[in-house]
Amino acid sequence: MLRPRVGFAVDPTDLIVTVRYIGAIGGDHIVPAVLKGFAAVERAWDYDCIFDLSRHDGLVEIRDNDALARGWLNLTGGRDAGRRTAVVSNDPLIDARLPLIQPMFPFRTLMTFASVEAARGWLLASRTEEARGVSAA
């Protein structure tokens, strides 16, 4: 059985933060851990994000996503406009809930993926196209 936890990794070269929800952990533990992790990242609003839920066995309720969004807005002040968040999960409920969660993060583009590799590829391609002045959405 997996020890429930939130993993947090910062890639300052590619400006990607990867957050992993591991095991049976609920939103009441996830939200403060994620916000604490981002608070430690200098200029967190400049980073794209991968939220890897592939090994998550818990439940994140809409109210938890709302609390995370409010905390994120307090931290960034909307300076993350144009950044992207990739959510990795094979759970069809995540796809179904994305249209409810997207408006909570109005300055970001959210998309779901089946693998971290695909998510990272999307984020890196977006940065490359951004640098060339081409839209990646």
C-alpha positions, -999 to 999 in steps of 0.1 A, spaced: 0 0 0 13 35 -9 20 59 19 -4 88 13 14 120 5 18 150 -19 50 150 -39 63 183 -52 91 188 -78 104 220 -93 121 221 -127 136 256 -129 151 249 -164 118 242 -181 97 261 -156 75 232 -147 62 222 -113 51 186 -109 27 178 -81 18 142 -74 -11 130 -53 -1 96 -40 -22 71 -22 -54 76 -2 -51 113 5 -80 138 6 -83 174 -3 -81 185 33 -44 174 32 -37 181 -4 -47 218 -5 -24 231 23 5 209 10 2 222 -25 -1 258 -15 29 255 9 49 240 -20 40 267 -44 47 294 -18 83 282 -17 88 286 -54 101 320 -65 78 335 -91 55 305 -90 32 322 -115 59 318 -142 56 280 -140 35 256 -159 22 227 -138 16 190 -140 -8 175 -115 -1 137 -116 -31 119 -101 -22 85 -116 -14 70 -82 -41 89 -63 -67 68 -45 -84 95 -26 -111 121 -34 -106 157 -42 -140 175 -40 -150 205 -59 -148 226 -27 -111 214 -24 -104 226 -59 -121 259 -51 -100 263 -20 -69 256 -40 -79 281 -67 -85 308 -41 -51 301 -25 -35 301 -59 -50 335 -68 -39 349 -34 -4 337 -41 -1 348 -78 -25 377 -81 -34 366 -116 2 369 -128 0 334 -142 -20 345 -173 -12 323 -203 4 295 -182 -9 259 -185 -18 231 -161 -18 194 -173 -37 169 -152 -26 133 -155 -52 107 -148 -70 78 -163 -101 85 -143 -130 95 -166 -144 116 -137 -114 139 -139 -122 146 -176 -159 151 -167 -151 176 -139 -126 197 -159 -152 220 -173 -162 228 -137 -126 234 -125 -114 254 -155 -133 286 -145 -117 284 -110 -83 291 -127 -93 317 -153 -58 327 -162 -46 292 -171 -54 266 -197 -61 231 -182 -60 199 -201 -60 162 -191 -35 135 -202 -30 98 -198 7 101 -190 32 125 -175 53 122 -207 23 134 -228 16 162 -203 52 174 -203 54 172 -241 23 195 -243 38 220 -219 72 221 -236 56 224 -270 35 253 -257 66 271 -245 84 265 -278 54 278 -298 51 307 -274 87 317 -280 81 316 -317 48 336 -314 25 308 -324 -6 298 -304 -4 263 -289 -39 259 -275 
